[in-house]
Amino acid sequence: MARVLALVLSFCIPFLILSNTASADGAPSEAAKDMPGALGTFEFKPSDWQEGKKTWWKDTDGVDPGKAGCHVATDADGKPTGRAFSEACLDDVTLVESNPEAGTIHGHENDTGHPDKFDCNAWCVGQGASKGMCKVAPAPPCEQMSAMCVCK
């Protein structure tokens, strides 16, 4: 029972944090701006947010809605620091997609990121599929589940 509760909480807590911060929309990121389904960015503070601190991060998948990704915290030289957060589904079709390009070390002022939101149905149709949905998926090295667009 404790393992089931831990698994549920590892998915639900990041999801609740993401869904409560998704209202401050901006333009899509540079990597997402010309992609089908790109809805824009929003401010995201990790559950272990470090107020006033500039943090460094590396994304495992870049802006690729068809692949589950993990955002890994590093120092300025790219050495992992032990923090990470996954991509997530806000609902059945809306994906939170971290950015920028895969492997790029980038700073988050005030430990606040600006991930993209994607409409998975629009993204999948743009890939030649008939429809798409957001689905939970693993994305090592993140321990919590991530998410991706799945096309049909």
DSSP file (Angstrom, degrees, kcal/mol; ACC not computed):
  #  RESIDUE AA STRUCTURE BP1 BP2  ACC     N-H-->O    O-->H-N    N-H-->O    O-->H-N    TCO  KAPPA ALPHA  PHI   PSI    X-CA   Y-CA   Z-CA
    1    1 A M     >        0   0    0      0, 0.0     4,-2.4     0, 0.0     5,-0.2   0.000 360.0 360.0 360.0 -41.2    0.0    0.0    0.0
    2    2 A A  H  >  +     0   0    0      1,-0.2     4,-2.4     2,-0.2     5,-0.2   0.877 360.0  51.6 -64.5 -37.6    2.8    2.4    0.9
    3    3 A R  H  > S+     0   0    0      2,-0.2     4,-2.3     1,-0.2    -1,-0.2   0.901 110.2  48.8 -65.8 -40.5    4.5    1.7   -2.5
    4    4 A V  H  > S+     0   0    0      2,-0.2     4,-2.6     1,-0.2    -2,-0.2   0.927 112.0  48.6 -63.9 -45.0    1.2    2.5   -4.4
    5    5 A L  H  X S+     0   0    0     -4,-2.4     4,-2.7     1,-0.2    -2,-0.2   0.907 111.3  50.3 -61.4 -42.5    0.8    5.7   -2.4
    6    6 A A  H  X S+     0   0    0     -4,-2.4     4,-2.2     2,-0.2    -1,-0.2   0.901 111.4  48.6 -63.1 -41.3    4.4    6.8   -3.1
    7    7 A L  H  X S+     0   0    0     -4,-2.3     4,-1.1     2,-0.2    -2,-0.2   0.926 112.4  47.8 -64.4 -45.0    3.9    6.1   -6.9
    8    8 A V  H >X S+     0   0    0     -4,-2.6     4,-2.9     1,-0.2     3,-0.5   0.928 113.8  47.1 -61.6 -46.0    0.6    8.0   -6.9
    9    9 A L  H 3X S+     0   0    0     -4,-2.7     4,-2.3     1,-0.2    -1,-0.2   0.860 104.5  60.5 -66.1 -35.4    2.2   11.0   -5.1
   10   10 A S  H 3< S+     0   0    0     -4,-2.2    -1,-0.2    -5,-0.2    -2,-0.2   0.803 116.7  33.4 -64.1 -27.1    5.3   11.0   -7.3
   11   11 A F  H <X S+     0   0    0     -4,-1.1     4,-1.7    -3,-0.5    -2,-0.2   0.864 119.5  49.2 -90.1 -43.7    3.0   11.7  -10.3
   12   12 A C  H  X S+     0   0    0     -4,-2.9     4,-3.0     2,-0.2     5,-0.2   0.872 104.4  56.2 -69.8 -39.6    0.3   13.8   -8.7
   13   13 A I  H  X S+     0   0    0     -4,-2.3     4,-2.3     2,-0.2     5,-0.2   0.955 111.3  42.0 -62.9 -51.3    2.5   16.3   -6.8
   14   14 A P  H  > S+     0   0    0      0, 0.0     4,-2.7     0, 0.0    -1,-0.2   0.906 115.3  52.9 -60.8 -37.6    4.3   17.5  -10.0
   15   15 A F  H  X S+     0   0    0     -4,-1.7     4,-2.9     2,-0.2    -2,-0.2   0.919 109.7  47.4 -61.5 -44.5    1.0   17.5  -11.9
   16   16 A L  H  X S+     0   0    0     -4,-3.0     4,-1.6     2,-0.2    -1,-0.2   0.896 112.4  49.6 -64.8 -39.7   -0.7   19.7   -9.3
   17   17 A I  H  X S+     0   0    0     -4,-2.3     4,-0.7    -5,-0.2    -2,-0.2   0.940 114.1  45.5 -62.9 -46.6    2.3   22.1   -9.3
   18   18 A L  H >X S+     0   0    0     -4,-2.7     3,-1.0     1,-0.2     4,-0.7   0.922 112.2  49.8 -64.1 -44.7    2.2   22.3  -13.1
   19   19 A S  H 3< S+     0   0    0     -4,-2.9     3,-0.3     1,-0.3    -1,-0.2   0.793 109.5  52.4 -68.9 -25.7   -1.5   22.7  -13.3
   20   20 A N  H 3< S+     0   0    0     -4,-1.6    -1,-0.3    -5,-0.2    -2,-0.2   0.638 114.6  42.0 -81.6 -13.3   -1.5   25.5  -10.7
   21   21 A T  H X< S+     0   0    0     -3,-1.0     3,-0.9    -4,-0.7    22,-0.3   0.397  87.0  92.8-110.0   1.8    1.2   27.5  -12.6
   22   22 A A  T 3<  +     0   0    0     -4,-0.7    -1,-0.1    -3,-0.3    -2,-0.1   0.441  64.1  81.6 -80.1   1.6    0.0   27.1  -16.2
   23   23 A S  T 3   +     0   0    0     -3,-0.2     2,-1.5     1,-0.2    -1,-0.2   0.700  69.9  79.7 -83.2 -18.2   -2.1   30.3  -16.3
   24   24 A A  S <  S-     0   0    0     -3,-0.9    19,-0.5    19,-0.2    -1,-0.2  -0.565  70.6-176.5 -91.0  74.4    0.7   32.7  -17.1
   25   25 A D  E     +A   42   0A   0     -2,-1.5    17,-0.2    17,-0.2     2,-0.2  -0.449  10.4 170.3 -78.8 143.1    1.1   32.1  -20.8
   26   26 A G  E     -A   41   0A   0     15,-2.4    15,-0.8     1,-0.2     3,-0.1  -0.667  46.1 -58.3-128.7-172.0    3.8   33.7  -23.0
   27   27 A A        -     0   0    0     13,-0.2    14,-0.5    -2,-0.2    -1,-0.2  -0.288  67.3 -88.5 -66.0 155.4    4.9   33.1  -26.6
   28   28 A P        -     0   0    0      0, 0.0    -1,-0.1     0, 0.0     5,-0.1  -0.272  52.9 -95.2 -59.4 154.2    6.2   29.7  -27.6
   29   29 A S    >>  -     0   0    0     11,-0.1     4,-2.0     1,-0.1     3,-0.5  -0.178  38.4-100.9 -63.6 164.9    9.9   29.1  -27.0
   30   30 A E  T 34 S+     0   0    0      1,-0.2     4,-0.3     2,-0.2     3,-0.1   0.895 124.6  48.6 -55.4 -42.9   12.3   29.6  -30.0
   31   31 A A  T 34 S+     0   0    0      1,-0.2    -1,-0.2     2,-0.1     3,-0.2   0.765 119.0  38.5 -70.5 -25.6   12.5   25.9  -30.6
   32   32 A A  T X4 S+     0   0    0     -3,-0.5     3,-2.5     1,-0.1     6,-0.2   0.634  86.3  96.5 -98.2 -16.4    8.7   25.4  -30.5
   33   33 A K  T 3< S+     0   0    0     -4,-2.0    -1,-0.1     1,-0.3    -2,-0.1   0.728  92.0  36.5 -56.3 -29.8    7.5   28.6  -32.3
   34   34 A D  T 3  S+     0   0    0     -4,-0.3    -1,-0.3    -3,-0.2    -2,-0.1   0.272  95.1 107.1-104.8  11.6    7.1   27.0  -35.7
   35   35 A M  S X  S-     0   0    0     -3,-2.5     3,-1.6     1,-0.1    88,-0.1  -0.696  77.6-106.1 -93.1 141.6    5.8   23.6  -34.5
   36   36 A P  T 3  S+     0   0    0      0, 0.0     3,-0.1     0, 0.0    87,-0.1  -0.371 104.1  20.8 -59.9 139.8    2.2   22.5  -34.9
   37   37 A G  T 3  S+     0   0    0      1,-0.3    82,-2.5    85,-0.2     2,-0.4   0.372  79.8 148.4  85.3  -4.6    0.3   22.5  -31.6
   38   38 A A  E <   + B   0 118A   0     -3,-1.6    -1,-0.3    -6,-0.2    80,-0.2  -0.511  18.3 176.5 -67.6 121.6    2.7   25.0  -29.8
   39   39 A L  E     -     0   0A   0     78,-3.0     2,-0.2     1,-0.4    -1,-0.2   0.620  44.6 -95.9-102.5 -17.5    0.5   26.9  -27.3
   40   40 A G  E     - B   0 117A   0     77,-0.8    77,-2.7   -13,-0.1    -1,-0.4  -0.705  40.7 -71.0 126.2 179.4    3.1   29.1  -25.6
   41   41 A T  E     -AB  26 116A   0    -15,-0.8   -15,-2.4   -14,-0.5     2,-0.3  -0.631  34.0-168.2-108.6 166.2    5.2   29.0  -22.4
   42   42 A F  E     -A   25   0A   0     73,-1.5     2,-0.2   -17,-0.2   -17,-0.2  -0.977  33.4 -92.4-148.3 159.2    4.4   29.5  -18.7
   43   43 A E        -     0   0    0    -19,-0.5     2,-0.4    -2,-0.3    71,-0.2  -0.540  41.0-171.8 -74.4 135.7    6.4   30.0  -15.5
   44   44 A F  B     -E  113   0B   0     69,-2.4    69,-2.6    -2,-0.2   -26,-0.1  -0.992  11.2-169.3-133.6 127.4    7.3   26.9  -13.6
   45   45 A K        -     0   0    0     -2,-0.4    67,-0.1    67,-0.2     4,-0.1  -0.969  28.3-122.7-112.4 123.7    8.8   26.6  -10.2
   46   46 A P    >   -     0   0    0      0, 0.0     3,-1.7     0, 0.0    39,-0.1  -0.143  28.2-106.2 -59.3 160.9   10.0   23.1   -9.1
   47   47 A S  T 3  S+     0   0    0      1,-0.3    38,-0.0     2,-0.0    -2,-0.0   0.768 125.2  47.4 -61.6 -24.6    8.6   21.6   -6.0
   48   48 A D  T 3  S+     0   0    0      2,-0.0    -1,-0.3     0, 0.0    35,-0.0  -0.160  89.2 177.5-105.9  37.7   12.0   22.3   -4.3
   49   49 A W    <   -     0   0    0     -3,-1.7     2,-0.7    -4,-0.1    62,-0.1  -0.045  23.0-148.0 -46.3 136.3   12.1   25.9   -5.7
   50   50 A Q    >   -     0   0    0      3,-0.2     3,-2.0    61,-0.1    -1,-0.1  -0.828  19.8-138.1-114.1  89.7   15.1   28.0   -4.6
   51   51 A E  T 3  S+     0   0    0     -2,-0.7    60,-0.1     1,-0.3     3,-0.1  -0.155  79.8   3.8 -54.3 132.6   14.0   31.6   -4.4
   52   52 A G  T 3  S+     0   0    0      1,-0.2     2,-0.4    58,-0.2    -1,-0.3   0.411 101.2 120.4  77.2  -1.3   16.3   34.2   -5.7
   53   53 A K    <   -     0   0    0     -3,-2.0    58,-1.1    56,-0.1     2,-0.5  -0.799  60.4-135.2-101.8 135.5   18.9   31.6   -7.0
   54   54 A K        -     0   0    0     -2,-0.4     2,-0.3    56,-0.2    55,-0.2  -0.779  31.2-170.1 -82.7 126.0   20.0   31.2  -10.6
   55   55 A T  E     -F  108   0C   0     53,-2.0    53,-3.0    -2,-0.5     2,-0.4  -0.795  14.9-132.7-117.0 160.7   20.0   27.5  -11.3
   56   56 A W  E     -FG 107  74C   0     18,-0.9    18,-2.8    -2,-0.3     2,-0.3  -0.905  24.9-178.8-117.7 142.1   21.4   25.6  -14.3
   57   57 A W  E     -FG 106  73C   0     49,-2.6    49,-2.3    -2,-0.4     2,-0.4  -0.935  18.9-156.9-140.8 157.6   19.6   22.9  -16.2
   58   58 A K  E     -FG 105  72C   0     14,-2.3    14,-3.0    -2,-0.3     2,-0.4  -0.991  17.5-142.3-137.0 128.5   19.9   20.4  -19.1
   59   59 A D  E     - G   0  71C   0     45,-0.6    44,-3.1    42,-0.5    12,-0.2  -0.730   2.4-152.2 -92.2 138.0   17.0   19.0  -21.0
   60   60 A T  S    S+     0   0    0     10,-2.3    -1,-0.1    -2,-0.4    11,-0.1   0.789  89.7  22.4 -81.0 -27.7   17.2   15.3  -22.2
   61   61 A D  S    S-     0   0    0      1,-0.3    41,-0.3     9,-0.2    -1,-0.1   0.475  88.4-143.7-120.4  -3.0   15.0   15.5  -25.2
   62   62 A G        -     0   0    0     39,-0.3     2,-1.4     1,-0.1    -1,-0.3  -0.303  67.2 -26.9  65.3-160.8   14.8   19.1  -26.4
   63   63 A V  S    S+     0   0    0     -4,-0.1    -1,-0.1    34,-0.1    36,-0.1  -0.722  91.3 135.3 -89.8  92.9   11.5   20.2  -27.8
   64   64 A D    >   -     0   0    0     -2,-1.4     3,-2.3    34,-0.2    34,-0.1  -0.758  33.4-172.9-141.8  87.2   10.2   16.9  -29.0
   65   65 A P  T 3  S+     0   0    0      0, 0.0    84,-3.8     0, 0.0    -1,-0.1   0.719  84.8  63.4 -58.3 -20.7    6.5   16.3  -28.0
   66   66 A G  T 3  S+     0   0    0     82,-0.2     2,-0.4     2,-0.1    82,-0.1   0.368 100.2  60.8 -84.2   5.5    6.8   12.7  -29.3
   67   67 A K  S <  S-     0   0    0     -3,-2.3    -3,-0.2    80,-0.1     2,-0.2  -0.998  84.1-122.9-135.4 132.7    9.4   11.8  -26.7
   68   68 A A        -     0   0    0     -2,-0.4     2,-0.3    70,-0.2    80,-0.2  -0.547  39.9-165.4 -71.8 135.8    9.1   11.9  -22.9
   69   69 A G        -     0   0    0     78,-0.6    18,-1.5    -2,-0.2     2,-0.4  -0.776  20.3-148.2-127.1 168.5   11.8   14.1  -21.4
   70   70 A C  E     - H   0  86C   0     -2,-0.3   -10,-2.3    16,-0.2     2,-0.6  -0.995  12.0-143.7-135.1 137.5   13.5   15.0  -18.2
   71   71 A H  E     -GH  59  85C   0     14,-3.1    14,-2.0    -2,-0.4     2,-0.5  -0.921  24.0-161.7-104.0 113.2   14.9   18.4  -17.1
   72   72 A V  E     -GH  58  84C   0    -14,-3.0   -14,-2.3    -2,-0.6    12,-0.2  -0.843  12.7-131.5-106.0 126.9   18.1   17.7  -15.1
   73   73 A A  E     +G   57   0C   0     10,-2.4     8,-2.1    -2,-0.5     9,-0.6  -0.533  34.5 168.5 -75.0 140.2   19.7   20.3  -12.8
   74   74 A T  E     -GH  56  80C   0    -18,-2.8   -18,-0.9     6,-0.3     2,-0.2  -0.816  36.8-102.6-135.5 175.6   23.4   20.9  -13.2
   75   75 A D    >   -     0   0    0      4,-1.6     3,-2.0    -2,-0.3     6,-0.1  -0.411  57.0 -84.9 -87.3-178.8   26.0   23.3  -12.1
   76   76 A A  T 3  S+     0   0    0      1,-0.3    29,-0.1    -2,-0.2   -19,-0.1   0.717 132.0  53.8 -62.6 -20.1   27.2   26.0  -14.6
   77   77 A D  T 3  S-     0   0    0      2,-0.1    -1,-0.3   -21,-0.1    28,-0.0   0.449 122.8-102.5 -93.7  -1.5   29.7   23.4  -16.0
   78   78 A G  S <  S+     0   0    0     -3,-2.0    -2,-0.1     1,-0.3     3,-0.0   0.519  71.5 143.4  96.1   5.8   27.0   20.7  -16.6
   79   79 A K        -     0   0    0      1,-0.1    -4,-1.6     2,-0.0    -1,-0.3  -0.702  56.9-111.5 -80.7 124.0   27.7   18.5  -13.6
   80   80 A P  E     -H   74   0C   0      0, 0.0    -6,-0.3     0, 0.0    -1,-0.1  -0.203  24.1-164.0 -56.3 142.5   24.4   17.1  -12.3
   81   81 A T  E     -     0   0C   0     -8,-2.1    -7,-0.2     2,-0.3     3,-0.1   0.437  47.4-101.3-107.9  -3.6   23.3   18.3   -8.8
   82   82 A G  E    S+     0   0C   0     -9,-0.6     2,-0.3     1,-0.4    -8,-0.1   0.321  86.2 112.4 101.6  -8.8   20.6   15.7   -8.0
   83   83 A R  E     +     0   0C   0    -10,-0.2   -10,-2.4    59,-0.0    -1,-0.4  -0.699  34.9 153.2 -95.6 152.3   17.5   17.8   -8.9
   84   84 A A  E     -H   72   0C   0     -2,-0.3     2,-0.3   -12,-0.2   -12,-0.2  -0.963  22.1-162.5-166.0 156.0   15.2   17.0  -11.8
   85   85 A F  E     -H   71   0C   0    -14,-2.0   -14,-3.1    -2,-0.3     2,-0.2  -0.990  16.5-134.0-144.8 153.5   11.7   17.3  -13.0
   86   86 A S  E     -H   70   0C   0     -2,-0.3   -16,-0.2   -16,-0.2    60,-0.1  -0.496  24.2-101.2-100.2 166.2    9.7   15.6  -15.7
   87   87 A E        -     0   0    0    -18,-1.5     2,-0.3    -2,-0.2    10,-0.2  -0.353  46.8-163.3 -73.8 168.2    7.3   16.7  -18.5
   88   88 A A  E     -C   96   0A   0      8,-1.0     8,-3.3    58,-0.1     2,-0.5  -0.982  24.3-113.2-154.6 159.9    3.6   16.2  -17.7
   89   89 A C  E     -C   95   0A   0     -2,-0.3     6,-0.2     6,-0.2   -70,-0.1  -0.875  16.0-169.9 -95.0 128.7    0.1   16.0  -19.0
   90   90 A L  S    S-     0   0    0      4,-3.0     2,-0.2    -2,-0.5    -1,-0.1   0.750  77.0 -24.2 -85.2 -26.9   -2.2   18.9  -17.9
   91   91 A D  S    S-     0   0    0      3,-0.9    -1,-0.2    -3,-0.1    43,-0.1  -0.833  95.7 -59.6-160.0-164.3   -5.2   17.0  -19.4
   92   92 A D  S    S+     0   0    0     -2,-0.2    42,-3.3     1,-0.2     3,-0.0   0.720 133.0  19.5 -65.7 -21.4   -5.8   14.4  -22.0
   93   93 A V  S    S+     0   0    0     40,-0.3    27,-3.6     1,-0.1     2,-0.6   0.550 102.0  90.5-124.3 -11.8   -4.4   16.5  -24.9
   94   94 A T  E     - D   0 119A   0     25,-0.2    -4,-3.0    26,-0.1    -3,-0.9  -0.809  53.3-168.1-101.6 119.0   -2.1   19.2  -23.3
   95   95 A L  E     -CD  89 118A   0     23,-2.7    23,-2.5    -2,-0.6     2,-0.7  -0.825  19.2-141.0-103.2 137.5    1.5   18.4  -22.8
   96   96 A V  E     -CD  88 117A   0     -8,-3.3    -8,-1.0    -2,-0.4     2,-0.5  -0.907  27.8-169.7 -92.0 117.4    4.1   20.4  -20.7
   97   97 A E  E     - D   0 116A   0     19,-3.2    19,-2.7    -2,-0.7   -34,-0.1  -0.944  12.0-141.1-117.8 115.5    7.3   20.2  -22.9
   98   98 A S        -     0   0    0     -2,-0.5   -34,-0.2    17,-0.2   -11,-0.1  -0.320  34.3-131.5 -73.2 160.3   10.6   21.4  -21.4
   99   99 A N        +     0   0    0    -36,-0.1     2,-0.2     2,-0.1    15,-0.1  -0.834  51.4  55.6-145.6 174.7   13.1   23.3  -23.6
  100  100 A P  S    S-     0   0    0      0, 0.0     3,-0.1     0, 0.0   -39,-0.1   0.151  88.8 -48.5 -86.6-126.6   15.5   24.4  -25.1
  101  101 A E  S >  S-     0   0    0    -39,-0.2     3,-1.8    -2,-0.2   -42,-0.5  -0.289  73.9 -82.8 -69.3 153.5   17.5   22.0  -27.3
  102  102 A A  T 3  S+     0   0    0    -41,-0.3   -42,-0.2     1,-0.2    -1,-0.1  -0.288 112.5   9.2 -56.9 134.0   18.6   18.6  -26.0
  103  103 A G  T 3  S+     0   0    0    -44,-3.1     2,-0.5     1,-0.2    -1,-0.2   0.413  89.0 138.6  78.9  -1.4   21.8   18.8  -23.9
  104  104 A T    <   -     0   0    0     -3,-1.8   -45,-0.6   -45,-0.2     2,-0.5  -0.668  48.7-140.1 -81.1 121.3   22.0   22.6  -23.8
  105  105 A I  E     +F   58   0C   0     -2,-0.5     2,-0.3   -47,-0.2   -47,-0.2  -0.705  35.0 167.0 -80.6 126.2   23.0   23.9  -20.4
  106  106 A H  E     -F   57   0C   0    -49,-2.3   -49,-2.6    -2,-0.5     2,-0.3  -0.967  30.8-113.5-142.7 154.2   20.9   26.9  -19.6
  107  107 A G  E     -F   56   0C   0     -2,-0.3     2,-0.5   -51,-0.2   -51,-0.2  -0.615  10.3-155.0 -92.8 148.2   20.1   29.1  -16.7
  108  108 A H  E >   -F   55   0C   0    -53,-3.0   -53,-2.0    -2,-0.3     3,-1.6  -0.955  20.6-140.9-116.3 106.9   16.8   29.6  -14.8
  109  109 A E  G >  S+     0   0    0     -2,-0.5     3,-1.7     1,-0.3   -55,-0.2  -0.446  89.7   7.0 -64.3 139.6   16.7   33.0  -13.1
  110  110 A N  G 3  S-     0   0    0      1,-0.3    -1,-0.3   -58,-0.2   -56,-0.2   0.773 126.1 -77.9  56.4  27.4   15.0   32.7   -9.7
  111  111 A D  G <  S+     0   0    0     -3,-1.6     2,-0.5   -58,-1.1    -1,-0.3   0.815  99.4 135.0  53.6  33.8   15.0   28.9  -10.2
  112  112 A T    <   -     0   0    0     -3,-1.7    -3,-0.3   -67,-0.1   -67,-0.2  -0.959  37.8-163.2-120.8 121.5   12.0   29.5  -12.5
  113  113 A G  B     -E   44   0B   0    -69,-2.6   -69,-2.4    -2,-0.5    -5,-0.1  -0.410  15.0-143.0 -94.1 173.7   11.7   27.7  -15.9
  114  114 A H        -     0   0    0    -71,-0.2   -71,-0.2    -2,-0.1   -85,-0.1  -0.575  26.6-179.3-137.1  70.2    9.5   28.5  -18.9
  115  115 A P        -     0   0    0      0, 0.0   -73,-1.5     0, 0.0   -17,-0.2  -0.257  26.4-112.9 -69.3 160.2    8.4   25.2  -20.5
  116  116 A D  E     -BD  41  97A   0    -19,-2.7   -19,-3.2   -75,-0.2     2,-0.4  -0.575  17.4-139.7 -87.1 153.7    6.1   25.1  -23.5
  117  117 A K  E     -BD  40  96A   0    -77,-2.7   -78,-3.0   -21,-0.2   -77,-0.8  -0.943  20.8-165.2-109.1 140.1    2.6   23.7  -23.6
  118  118 A F  E     -BD  38  95A   0    -23,-2.5   -23,-2.7    -2,-0.4     2,-0.9  -0.974  24.1-135.5-126.5 140.5    1.5   21.7  -26.6
  119  119 A D  E  >  - D   0  94A   0    -82,-2.5     4,-2.5    -2,-0.4   -25,-0.2  -0.856  22.0-159.9 -85.9 106.7   -1.8   20.6  -27.9
  120  120 A C  H  > S+     0   0    0    -27,-3.6     4,-2.8    -2,-0.9     5,-0.2   0.840  87.2  55.4 -62.7 -34.6   -1.0   16.9  -28.7
  121  121 A N  H  > S+     0   0    0    -28,-0.3     4,-2.5    11,-0.2    -1,-0.2   0.957 111.7  42.8 -63.7 -48.1   -3.9   16.5  -31.1
  122  122 A A  H  > S+     0   0    0      2,-0.2     4,-2.0     1,-0.2    -2,-0.2   0.890 114.9  51.0 -63.7 -39.9   -2.7   19.5  -33.2
  123  123 A W  H  X S+     0   0    0     -4,-2.5     4,-0.8     2,-0.2    -2,-0.2   0.934 111.9  46.6 -63.5 -45.7    0.9   18.3  -33.0
  124  124 A C  H ><>S+     0   0    0     -4,-2.8     5,-2.4     2,-0.2     3,-0.9   0.911 110.4  51.5 -64.7 -43.2    0.0   14.8  -34.1
  125  125 A V  H ><5S+     0   0    0     -4,-2.5     3,-1.6     1,-0.3    -1,-0.2   0.904 107.5  54.7 -59.4 -39.8   -2.2   16.0  -37.0
  126  126 A G  H 3<5S+     0   0    0     -4,-2.0    -1,-0.3     1,-0.3    -2,-0.2   0.714 104.6  54.5 -65.0 -20.7    0.8   18.2  -38.0
  127  127 A Q  T <<5S-     0   0    0     -3,-0.9    -1,-0.3    -4,-0.8    -2,-0.2   0.404 128.7 -98.1 -90.8   0.0    2.9   14.9  -38.1
  128  128 A G  T < 5S+     0   0    0     -3,-1.6    -3,-0.2     1,-0.3    -2,-0.1   0.486  83.6 127.2  97.1   4.4    0.3   13.3  -40.5
  129  129 A A      < -     0   0    0     -5,-2.4    -1,-0.3    -6,-0.1     3,-0.1  -0.402  65.0-125.0 -87.3 169.3   -1.6   11.3  -37.9
  130  130 A S  S    S-     0   0    0      1,-0.3     2,-0.3    -2,-0.1    -5,-0.1   0.769  83.4 -15.9 -86.4 -26.6   -5.4   11.5  -37.5
  131  131 A K        -     0   0    0     -7,-0.1    21,-2.7     2,-0.0     2,-0.3  -0.978  59.2-153.2-165.0 170.9   -5.4   12.4  -33.8
  132  132 A G  E     -I  151   0D   0     -2,-0.3     2,-0.3    19,-0.2   -11,-0.2  -0.993   3.5-167.6-154.0 158.0   -3.2   12.6  -30.7
  133  133 A M  E     -I  150   0D   0     17,-2.1    17,-3.1    -2,-0.3     2,-0.5  -0.941  30.5-107.4-140.6 160.6   -3.3   12.5  -26.9
  134  134 A C  E     -I  149   0D   0    -42,-3.3     2,-0.4    -2,-0.3    15,-0.2  -0.805  41.3-176.3 -90.2 130.5   -1.0   13.2  -24.0
  135  135 A K  E     -I  148   0D   0     13,-2.9    13,-2.2    -2,-0.5     2,-0.2  -0.971  28.0-113.4-131.9 144.8    0.2   10.1  -22.2
  136  136 A V  E     +I  147   0D   0     -2,-0.4    11,-0.3    11,-0.2   -48,-0.1  -0.515  44.6 163.7 -72.6 139.8    2.3    9.4  -19.1
  137  137 A A  E     -I  146   0D   0      9,-1.8     9,-3.2    -2,-0.2     2,-0.1  -0.986  38.9 -98.7-155.2 154.0    5.6    7.7  -19.9
  138  138 A P        -     0   0    0      0, 0.0   -70,-0.2     0, 0.0     7,-0.1  -0.431  30.2-178.1 -73.8 153.3    9.0    7.1  -18.2
  139  139 A A    >   -     0   0    0      3,-0.4     3,-1.8     5,-0.4     5,-0.1  -0.495  28.8-126.3-150.3  73.7   12.0    9.4  -18.9
  140  140 A P  T 3  S+     0   0    0      0, 0.0   -70,-0.1     0, 0.0     3,-0.1  -0.284  90.7  41.1 -54.2 144.3   15.1    8.3  -17.1
  141  141 A P  T 3  S+     0   0    0      0, 0.0     2,-0.1     0, 0.0   -57,-0.0  -0.984 102.6  85.1 -88.5   2.4   17.0    9.7  -15.3
  142  142 A C    <   -     0   0    0     -3,-1.8    -3,-0.4     1,-0.2     4,-0.1  -0.428  64.5-155.0 -63.0 134.8   13.9   11.3  -13.8
  143  143 A E  S    S+     0   0    0     -2,-0.1    -1,-0.2    -3,-0.1     2,-0.1   0.866  75.2  70.0 -78.5 -38.0   12.4    9.1  -11.2
  144  144 A Q  S    S-     0   0    0      1,-0.1    -5,-0.4    -5,-0.1  -133,-0.1  -0.438 100.6 -90.8 -77.5 157.5    8.9   10.4  -11.5
  145  145 A M        -     0   0    0     -7,-0.1   -59,-0.2    -2,-0.1    -1,-0.1  -0.297  40.9-159.3 -66.0 150.6    6.9    9.6  -14.6
  146  146 A S  E     -I  137   0D   0     -9,-3.2    -9,-1.8   -60,-0.1     2,-0.3  -0.199  10.0-128.2-109.3-157.7    7.1   12.0  -17.6
  147  147 A A  E     +I  136   0D   0    -11,-0.3   -78,-0.6   -78,-0.2     2,-0.3  -0.979  20.1 177.7-155.8 163.7    4.7   12.5  -20.5
  148  148 A M  E     -I  135   0D   0    -13,-2.2   -13,-2.9    -2,-0.3     2,-0.4  -0.977  37.4 -93.6-160.2 163.9    4.6   12.7  -24.3
  149  149 A C  E     -I  134   0D   0    -84,-3.8     2,-0.5    -2,-0.3   -15,-0.2  -0.746  35.2-160.4 -84.3 133.4    2.2   13.1  -27.2
  150  150 A V  E     -I  133   0D   0    -17,-3.1   -17,-2.1    -2,-0.4     2,-0.3  -0.977   9.1-153.4-117.9 124.8    1.0    9.7  -28.7
  151  151 A C  E      I  132   0D   0     -2,-0.5   -19,-0.2   -19,-0.2   -30,-0.1  -0.684 360.0 360.0-102.2 150.7   -0.4    9.8  -32.2
  152  152 A K              0   0    0    -21,-2.7   -20,-0.2    -2,-0.3    -1,-0.1   0.296 360.0 360.0-127.7 360.0   -2.9    7.5  -33.9
